[in-house]
Amino acid sequence: MREEKGISQTEFGKLCGVSRQTVSSIERGDYHPSIVLAIKIAHIFDKQVEELFWLEDEENEKL
């Protein structure tokens, strides 16, 4: 979604108040954002948190 909007990881990190490395980790799935950060990200994209983040069960199916 970030790339679709033409926003670099660095720019997006500044919008969210985190580093470029944090943005990269979230996008790779290596880091799960806090509730506060997830809400900030949802606001930036004008989406609901659940549209951007979800839980997966052990077989990688959305819950």
Distance bins in CASP14 RR format, pairs under 12 A and 6 or more apart:
PFRMAT RR
TARGET T0000
AUTHOR 0000-0000-0000
RMODE 2
METHOD distances of the structure
MODEL  1
1 7 0 0 0 0 1 0 0 0 0 0 0
1 12 0 0 0 0 1 0 0 0 0 0 0
1 23 0 0 0 0 0 1 0 0 0 0 0
1 26 0 0 0 0 0 1 0 0 0 0 0
1 27 0 0 0 0 1 0 0 0 0 0 0
1 41 0 0 0 0 1 0 0 0 0 0 0
1 42 0 0 0 0 0 1 0 0 0 0 0
1 44 0 0 0 0 1 0 0 0 0 0 0
1 45 1 0 1 0 0 0 0 0 0 0 0
1 46 0 0 0 0 0 1 0 0 0 0 0
1 47 1 0 0 1 0 0 0 0 0 0 0
1 51 0 0 0 0 1 0 0 0 0 0 0
1 52 1 0 0 1 0 0 0 0 0 0 0
1 53 0 0 0 0 0 1 0 0 0 0 0
2 8 0 0 0 0 1 0 0 0 0 0 0
2 9 1 0 0 1 0 0 0 0 0 0 0
2 10 0 0 0 0 0 1 0 0 0 0 0
2 11 0 0 0 0 1 0 0 0 0 0 0
2 12 1 0 1 0 0 0 0 0 0 0 0
2 13 0 0 0 0 1 0 0 0 0 0 0
2 15 0 0 0 0 1 0 0 0 0 0 0
2 16 0 0 0 0 0 1 0 0 0 0 0
2 20 0 0 0 0 0 1 0 0 0 0 0
2 23 1 0 0 1 0 0 0 0 0 0 0
2 24 0 0 0 0 0 1 0 0 0 0 0
2 26 0 0 0 0 1 0 0 0 0 0 0
2 27 1 0 0 1 0 0 0 0 0 0 0
2 41 0 0 0 0 1 0 0 0 0 0 0
2 44 0 0 0 0 1 0 0 0 0 0 0
2 45 0 0 0 0 1 0 0 0 0 0 0
2 52 0 0 0 0 0 1 0 0 0 0 0
3 9 0 0 0 0 1 0 0 0 0 0 0
3 11 0 0 0 0 0 1 0 0 0 0 0
3 12 0 0 0 0 1 0 0 0 0 0 0
3 23 0 0 0 0 0 1 0 0 0 0 0
3 27 0 0 0 0 1 0 0 0 0 0 0
3 45 0 0 0 0 0 1 0 0 0 0 0
4 12 0 0 0 0 0 1 0 0 0 0 0
4 45 0 0 0 0 1 0 0 0 0 0 0
5 11 0 0 0 0 1 0 0 0 0 0 0
5 12 0 0 0 0 1 0 0 0 0 0 0
5 15 0 0 0 0 0 1 0 0 0 0 0
5 41 0 0 0 0 0 1 0 0 0 0 0
5 44 0 0 0 0 1 0 0 0 0 0 0
5 45 1 0 0 1 0 0 0 0 0 0 0
5 46 0 0 0 0 0 1 0 0 0 0 0
5 47 0 0 0 0 0 1 0 0 0 0 0
6 12 0 0 0 0 1 0 0 0 0 0 0
7 13 0 0 0 0 1 0 0 0 0 0 0
7 14 0 0 0 0 1 0 0 0 0 0 0
7 15 1 0 0 1 0 0 0 0 0 0 0
7 16 0 0 0 0 0 1 0 0 0 0 0
7 20 0 0 0 0 0 1 0 0 0 0 0
7 23 0 0 0 0 1 0 0 0 0 0 0
7 27 0 0 0 0 0 1 0 0 0 0 0
7 41 0 0 0 0 0 1 0 0 0 0 0
7 44 0 0 0 0 1 0 0 0 0 0 0
7 45 0 0 0 0 1 0 0 0 0 0 0
8 14 0 0 0 0 1 0 0 0 0 0 0
8 15 0 0 0 0 0 1 0 0 0 0 0
8 20 1 0 0 1 0 0 0 0 0 0 0
8 23 0 0 0 0 1 0 0 0 0 0 0
8 24 0 0 0 0 0 1 0 0 0 0 0
9 15 0 0 0 0 0 1 0 0 0 0 0
9 16 0 0 0 0 0 1 0 0 0 0 0
9 18 0 0 0 0 1 0 0 0 0 0 0
9 19 0 0 0 0 1 0 0 0 0 0 0
9 20 1 0 1 0 0 0 0 0 0 0 0
9 21 0 0 0 0 1 0 0 0 0 0 0
9 22 0 0 0 0 1 0 0 0 0 0 0
9 23 1 0 1 0 0 0 0 0 0 0 0
9 24 1 0 1 0 0 0 0 0 0 0 0
9 25 0 0 0 0 0 1 0 0 0 0 0
9 26 0 0 0 0 1 0 0 0 0 0 0
9 27 1 0 0 1 0 0 0 0 0 0 0
9 28 0 0 0 0 0 1 0 0 0 0 0
10 16 0 0 0 0 0 1 0 0 0 0 0
10 17 0 0 0 0 0 1 0 0 0 0 0
10 18 0 0 0 0 0 1 0 0 0 0 0
10 19 0 0 0 0 1 0 0 0 0 0 0
10 20 1 0 1 0 0 0 0 0 0 0 0
10 21 0 0 0 0 0 1 0 0 0 0 0
10 22 0 0 0 0 0 1 0 0 0 0 0
10 23 0 0 0 0 1 0 0 0 0 0 0
10 24 0 0 0 0 0 1 0 0 0 0 0
11 17 0 0 0 0 0 1 0 0 0 0 0
11 18 0 0 0 0 0 1 0 0 0 0 0
11 20 0 0 0 0 1 0 0 0 0 0 0
11 23 0 0 0 0 1 0 0 0 0 0 0
11 44 0 0 0 0 0 1 0 0 0 0 0
12 18 0 0 0 0 1 0 0 0 0 0 0
12 19 0 0 0 0 0 1 0 0 0 0 0
12 20 0 0 0 0 1 0 0 0 0 0 0
12 21 0 0 0 0 0 1 0 0 0 0 0
12 22 0 0 0 0 1 0 0 0 0 0 0
12 23 1 0 1 0 0 0 0 0 0 0 0
12 24 0 0 0 0 1 0 0 0 0 0 0
12 26 0 0 0 0 1 0 0 0 0 0 0
12 27 0 0 0 0 1 0 0 0 0 0 0
12 37 0 0 0 0 0 1 0 0 0 0 0
12 40 0 0 0 0 0 1 0 0 0 0 0
12 41 0 0 0 0 1 0 0 0 0 0 0
12 44 1 0 0 1 0 0 0 0 0 0 0
12 45 0 0 0 0 0 1 0 0 0 0 0
13 19 1 0 0 1 0 0 0 0 0 0 0
13 20 1 0 0 1 0 0 0 0 0 0 0
13 21 0 0 0 0 1 0 0 0 0 0 0
13 22 1 0 0 1 0 0 0 0 0 0 0
13 23 1 0 1 0 0 0 0 0 0 0 0
13 24 0 0 0 0 1 0 0 0 0 0 0
13 25 0 0 0 0 0 1 0 0 0 0 0
13 26 0 0 0 0 1 0 0 0 0 0 0
13 27 0 0 0 0 0 1 0 0 0 0 0
13 33 0 0 0 0 0 1 0 0 0 0 0
13 37 0 0 0 0 0 1 0 0 0 0 0
13 40 0 0 0 0 1 0 0 0 0 0 0
13 41 0 0 0 0 1 0 0 0 0 0 0
13 44 0 0 0 0 1 0 0 0 0 0 0
14 20 0 0 0 0 1 0 0 0 0 0 0
14 22 0 0 0 0 0 1 0 0 0 0 0
14 23 0 0 0 0 1 0 0 0 0 0 0
14 40 0 0 0 0 0 1 0 0 0 0 0
14 44 0 0 0 0 0 1 0 0 0 0 0
15 23 0 0 0 0 1 0 0 0 0 0 0
15 37 0 0 0 0 0 1 0 0 0 0 0
15 40 1 0 0 1 0 0 0 0 0 0 0
15 41 0 0 0 0 1 0 0 0 0 0 0
15 43 0 0 0 0 1 0 0 0 0 0 0
15 44 1 0 1 0 0 0 0 0 0 0 0
15 45 0 0 0 0 0 1 0 0 0 0 0
16 22 1 0 0 1 0 0 0 0 0 0 0
16 23 1 0 0 1 0 0 0 0 0 0 0
16 26 0 0 0 0 1 0 0 0 0 0 0
16 33 0 0 0 0 1 0 0 0 0 0 0
16 34 0 0 0 0 0 1 0 0 0 0 0
16 36 0 0 0 0 1 0 0 0 0 0 0
16 37 1 0 0 1 0 0 0 0 0 0 0
16 38 0 0 0 0 1 0 0 0 0 0 0
16 39 0 0 0 0 0 1 0 0 0 0 0
16 40 1 0 1 0 0 0 0 0 0 0 0
16 41 1 0 0 1 0 0 0 0 0 0 0
16 42 0 0 0 0 0 1 0 0 0 0 0
16 43 0 0 0 0 1 0 0 0 0 0 0
16 44 1 0 0 1 0 0 0 0 0 0 0
16 45 0 0 0 0 0 1 0 0 0 0 0
17 23 0 0 0 0 1 0 0 0 0 0 0
17 33 0 0 0 0 0 1 0 0 0 0 0
17 34 0 0 0 0 0 1 0 0 0 0 0
17 36 0 0 0 0 0 1 0 0 0 0 0
17 37 0 0 0 0 1 0 0 0 0 0 0
17 40 1 0 0 1 0 0 0 0 0 0 0
17 41 0 0 0 0 0 1 0 0 0 0 0
17 44 0 0 0 0 0 1 0 0 0 0 0
18 24 0 0 0 0 0 1 0 0 0 0 0
18 25 0 0 0 0 1 0 0 0 0 0 0
18 26 0 0 0 0 1 0 0 0 0 0 0
18 27 0 0 0 0 0 1 0 0 0 0 0
18 31 0 0 0 0 1 0 0 0 0 0 0
18 33 0 0 0 0 1 0 0 0 0 0 0
18 34 0 0 0 0 1 0 0 0 0 0 0
18 36 0 0 0 0 0 1 0 0 0 0 0
18 37 1 0 0 1 0 0 0 0 0 0 0
18 38 0 0 0 0 0 1 0 0 0 0 0
18 40 0 0 0 0 1 0 0 0 0 0 0
18 41 0 0 0 0 1 0 0 0 0 0 0
18 44 0 0 0 0 0 1 0 0 0 0 0
19 25 0 0 0 0 1 0 0 0 0 0 0
19 26 0 0 0 0 0 1 0 0 0 0 0
19 31 0 0 0 0 0 1 0 0 0 0 0
19 37 0 0 0 0 0 1 0 0 0 0 0
20 26 0 0 0 0 0 1 0 0 0 0 0
20 27 0 0 0 0 0 1 0 0 0 0 0
21 27 0 0 0 0 0 1 0 0 0 0 0
21 28 0 0 0 0 0 1 0 0 0 0 0
21 30 0 0 0 0 0 1 0 0 0 0 0
21 31 0 0 0 0 1 0 0 0 0 0 0
22 28 0 0 0 0 0 1 0 0 0 0 0
22 29 0 0 0 0 0 1 0 0 0 0 0
22 30 0 0 0 0 0 1 0 0 0 0 0
22 31 1 0 0 1 0 0 0 0 0 0 0
22 32 0 0 0 0 0 1 0 0 0 0 0
22 33 0 0 0 0 1 0 0 0 0 0 0
22 34 0 0 0 0 0 1 0 0 0 0 0
22 37 0 0 0 0 1 0 0 0 0 0 0
22 40 0 0 0 0 0 1 0 0 0 0 0
22 41 0 0 0 0 0 1 0 0 0 0 0
23 29 0 0 0 0 0 1 0 0 0 0 0
23 30 0 0 0 0 0 1 0 0 0 0 0
23 31 0 0 0 0 1 0 0 0 0 0 0
23 33 0 0 0 0 1 0 0 0 0 0 0
23 37 0 0 0 0 0 1 0 0 0 0 0
23 40 0 0 0 0 0 1 0 0 0 0 0
23 41 0 0 0 0 1 0 0 0 0 0 0
23 44 0 0 0 0 0 1 0 0 0 0 0
24 30 0 0 0 0 1 0 0 0 0 0 0
24 31 0 0 0 0 1 0 0 0 0 0 0
25 31 1 1 0 0 0 0 0 0 0 0 0
25 32 0 0 0 0 1 0 0 0 0 0 0
25 33 0 0 0 0 1 0 0 0 0 0 0
25 37 0 0 0 0 0 1 0 0 0 0 0
26 32 1 0 0 1 0 0 0 0 0 0 0
26 33 1 0 1 0 0 0 0 0 0 0 0
26 34 0 0 0 0 0 1 0 0 0 0 0
26 37 0 0 0 0 1 0 0 0 0 0 0
26 38 0 0 0 0 1 0 0 0 0 0 0
26 40 0 0 0 0 0 1 0 0 0 0 0
26 41 0 0 0 0 1 0 0 0 0 0 0
26 52 0 0 0 0 1 0 0 0 0 0 0
26 53 0 0 0 0 1 0 0 0 0 0 0
27 33 0 0 0 0 0 1 0 0 0 0 0
27 41 0 0 0 0 0 1 0 0 0 0 0
27 52 0 0 0 0 0 1 0 0 0 0 0
27 53 0 0 0 0 0 1 0 0 0 0 0
29 53 0 0 0 0 0 1 0 0 0 0 0
29 56 0 0 0 0 0 1 0 0 0 0 0
29 60 0 0 0 0 0 1 0 0 0 0 0
31 37 0 0 0 0 1 0 0 0 0 0 0
31 38 0 0 0 0 0 1 0 0 0 0 0
31 53 0 0 0 0 0 1 0 0 0 0 0
32 38 0 0 0 0 1 0 0 0 0 0 0
32 41 0 0 0 0 0 1 0 0 0 0 0
32 52 0 0 0 0 0 1 0 0 0 0 0
32 53 1 0 0 1 0 0 0 0 0 0 0
32 54 0 0 0 0 0 1 0 0 0 0 0
32 55 0 0 0 0 1 0 0 0 0 0 0
32 56 0 0 0 0 0 1 0 0 0 0 0
33 39 0 0 0 0 1 0 0 0 0 0 0
33 40 0 0 0 0 1 0 0 0 0 0 0
33 41 1 0 0 1 0 0 0 0 0 0 0
33 42 0 0 0 0 0 1 0 0 0 0 0
33 49 0 0 0 0 1 0 0 0 0 0 0
33 52 0 0 0 0 1 0 0 0 0 0 0
33 53 1 0 0 1 0 0 0 0 0 0 0
34 40 0 0 0 0 1 0 0 0 0 0 0
34 41 0 0 0 0 0 1 0 0 0 0 0
34 49 0 0 0 0 0 1 0 0 0 0 0
34 53 0 0 0 0 0 1 0 0 0 0 0
35 41 0 0 0 0 0 1 0 0 0 0 0
35 42 0 0 0 0 0 1 0 0 0 0 0
35 49 0 0 0 0 1 0 0 0 0 0 0
35 53 0 0 0 0 1 0 0 0 0 0 0
36 42 0 0 0 0 0 1 0 0 0 0 0
36 43 0 0 0 0 0 1 0 0 0 0 0
36 49 0 0 0 0 0 1 0 0 0 0 0
37 43 0 0 0 0 0 1 0 0 0 0 0
37 44 0 0 0 0 0 1 0 0 0 0 0
37 49 0 0 0 0 0 1 0 0 0 0 0
37 52 0 0 0 0 0 1 0 0 0 0 0
37 53 0 0 0 0 1 0 0 0 0 0 0
38 44 0 0 0 0 0 1 0 0 0 0 0
38 45 0 0 0 0 0 1 0 0 0 0 0
38 47 0 0 0 0 0 1 0 0 0 0 0
38 48 0 0 0 0 0 1 0 0 0 0 0
38 49 1 0 1 0 0 0 0 0 0 0 0
38 50 0 0 0 0 1 0 0 0 0 0 0
38 51 0 0 0 0 0 1 0 0 0 0 0
38 52 1 0 0 1 0 0 0 0 0 0 0
38 53 1 0 1 0 0 0 0 0 0 0 0
38 54 0 0 0 0 0 1 0 0 0 0 0
39 45 0 0 0 0 0 1 0 0 0 0 0
39 47 0 0 0 0 0 1 0 0 0 0 0
39 48 0 0 0 0 1 0 0 0 0 0 0
39 49 1 0 0 1 0 0 0 0 0 0 0
39 50 0 0 0 0 0 1 0 0 0 0 0
39 52 0 0 0 0 0 1 0 0 0 0 0
39 53 0 0 0 0 0 1 0 0 0 0 0
40 47 0 0 0 0 0 1 0 0 0 0 0
40 49 0 0 0 0 1 0 0 0 0 0 0
40 52 0 0 0 0 0 1 0 0 0 0 0
40 53 0 0 0 0 0 1 0 0 0 0 0
41 47 0 0 0 0 1 0 0 0 0 0 0
41 48 0 0 0 0 0 1 0 0 0 0 0
41 49 0 0 0 0 1 0 0 0 0 0 0
41 51 0 0 0 0 0 1 0 0 0 0 0
41 52 1 0 0 1 0 0 0 0 0 0 0
41 53 0 0 0 0 1 0 0 0 0 0 0
42 48 1 0 0 1 0 0 0 0 0 0 0
42 49 1 0 1 0 0 0 0 0 0 0 0
42 50 0 0 0 0 1 0 0 0 0 0 0
42 51 1 0 0 1 0 0 0 0 0 0 0
42 52 1 0 1 0 0 0 0 0 0 0 0
42 53 0 0 0 0 1 0 0 0 0 0 0
43 49 0 0 0 0 1 0 0 0 0 0 0
43 52 0 0 0 0 0 1 0 0 0 0 0
44 52 0 0 0 0 1 0 0 0 0 0 0
45 51 0 0 0 0 1 0 0 0 0 0 0
45 52 1 0 0 1 0 0 0 0 0 0 0
45 53 0 0 0 0 0 1 0 0 0 0 0
46 52 0 0 0 0 0 1 0 0 0 0 0
47 53 0 0 0 0 1 0 0 0 0 0 0
48 54 0 0 0 0 0 1 0 0 0 0 0
49 55 0 0 0 0 0 1 0 0 0 0 0
50 62 0 0 0 0 1 0 0 0 0 0 0
50 63 0 0 0 0 0 1 0 0 0 0 0
51 62 0 0 0 0 0 1 0 0 0 0 0
53 62 0 0 0 0 0 1 0 0 0 0 0
53 63 0 0 0 0 0 1 0 0 0 0 0
54 60 0 0 0 0 0 1 0 0 0 0 0
54 61 0 0 0 0 0 1 0 0 0 0 0
54 62 1 0 1 0 0 0 0 0 0 0 0
54 63 1 0 0 1 0 0 0 0 0 0 0
55 61 0 0 0 0 1 0 0 0 0 0 0
55 62 1 0 0 1 0 0 0 0 0 0 0
55 63 1 0 1 0 0 0 0 0 0 0 0
56 62 1 0 0 1 0 0 0 0 0 0 0
56 63 1 0 0 1 0 0 0 0 0 0 0
57 63 1 0 1 0 0 0 0 0 0 0 0
END
